[in-house]
Amino acid sequence: MNSRLVLRSRNGNRRSRRGRYNRYALQGENRNKYTDPTGLELTLAVDKTTQQMTATLSLGRDTISYSIAVRTGVVPGNSVPNTNTTKLQPNGTNPTQFPNGTYKILGSSPNPTGNSKYGSTWLTTSATQVLSAVAGPQAGQQVVDKGYDIHFTTTTNTNGCIGISSDADMKLLVTLYKLNEQLDPGTSTVEVSGGQPATSNAATTATTSTAGTTGLAAGSDASVTSAPAATDSSNADQSTSQGKCND
């Protein structure tokens, strides 16, 4: 990793901890007797235009921020196109970039592909978007596409996930997520913005997804313009693309 964790108080004072901090300081040094009244909150803010993530862990009056390089492109070597029209997913849709919006981080899980180039542990999210199937038995139908996760990758693109270019950075994200879940469960989110406006392949006007939601949850970021009205997810086929990044 080229950068380091920085602890910054809410009044802007910077205090370097060299990537280390006492996670029980707000609990009077006793994690069993006391609870943290201020709680924690982990936010992963991803900008698809700059290909950067800012991971922020709030700890009462202080925040820890970390800048991480990401790969959100679905076309090899090109992070700009929103959709890769030369490739098909198992559900007949084209790989499309992670939808803009705010989503829950649902958990950490072992790499489902078994391919080491995608790291050992993934962060799963609640992100979904409705795509038009262009081939296969569902051609012409609206499909709720899932599997938009966060993981390490050695490639220049993903099939819609947020790729982390450093394995050490990915391990850091997993550590921060697990810490947050221990002290303030269910408050970890990923906020995605930037990139090209979505095309007709993806319906993008929708409500923010929450844990357990299976309906449409594409983003409503202001950078997405001229997007078609979303199809009601109750009328969309609920097929998914399992193991989105598996080739």
Buried (B, 14 or more C-beta within 10 A) or exposed (E): EEEEBBBBEEEEEEEEEEBEBEBBEBBEEEEEEEEBEBBBBBBBBBBBEEBBBBBBBBBBEBBBBBEBBBBBBBBEEEBEBBBBBEBBBEBBBBBBBBBBBBBBBBBBEEBBBEBEEBBEBBBBBBBBBBBBBBEBEBEEBBBBBBBBBBBBBEBBBBBBBBBBBBBEBBBBBBEBBBBBBEBBEEBBBBBBBBBBBBBEBBBBBBBBBEEEBEBBBBBBBEBBEEBEEBBEBEEBBEBBBEBBBBE
